[in-house]
């Protein structure tokens, strides 16, 4: 899947990436840090 390729590229090149999803499980699987936003404002951030 695309998320695995994005993660592989992130790990290989050490670039910061932004991945937008509404799927909580997908976000927790793919991310080091998760930021929850609401109407452009940060509601929560953590790892």
C-alpha positions in Angstrom: 0.0 0.0 0.0 0.9 3.6 -0.4 1.4 4.2 3.4 4.0 1.5 3.6 6.0 3.1 0.7 5.7 6.5 2.3 7.0 5.1 5.6 9.8 3.3 3.8 10.9 6.5 2.1 10.6 8.4 5.3 12.9 5.9 7.1 15.4 5.8 4.2 15.8 9.5 3.6 14.8 10.9 7.1 12.5 13.5 5.6 9.7 15.0 7.6 6.4 14.0 5.9 2.8 15.0 6.4 0.3 12.2 5.9 -3.4 13.2 6.2 -6.0 10.5 7.1 -9.2 10.2 8.9 -8.5 6.6 9.9 -7.1 6.5 13.5 -5.7 3.0 13.1 -3.9 4.0 10.0 -2.5 7.1 11.6 -1.2 5.2 14.7 0.4 2.5 12.4 2.2 5.0 10.2 3.2 7.9 12.4 5.9 8.7 14.9 3.9 11.8 16.0 0.2 12.4 15.5 -1.4 15.8 15.5 -5.2 16.1 15.7 -6.5 19.2 14.1 -10.0 20.9 14.1 -10.7 23.7 11.6 -7.0 24.5 11.3 -6.3 24.5 15.0 -4.2 21.8 16.8 -6.4 20.0 19.3 -3.9 17.3 20.4 -0.3 16.3 19.6 1.7 13.4 20.8 3.5 10.2 20.0 
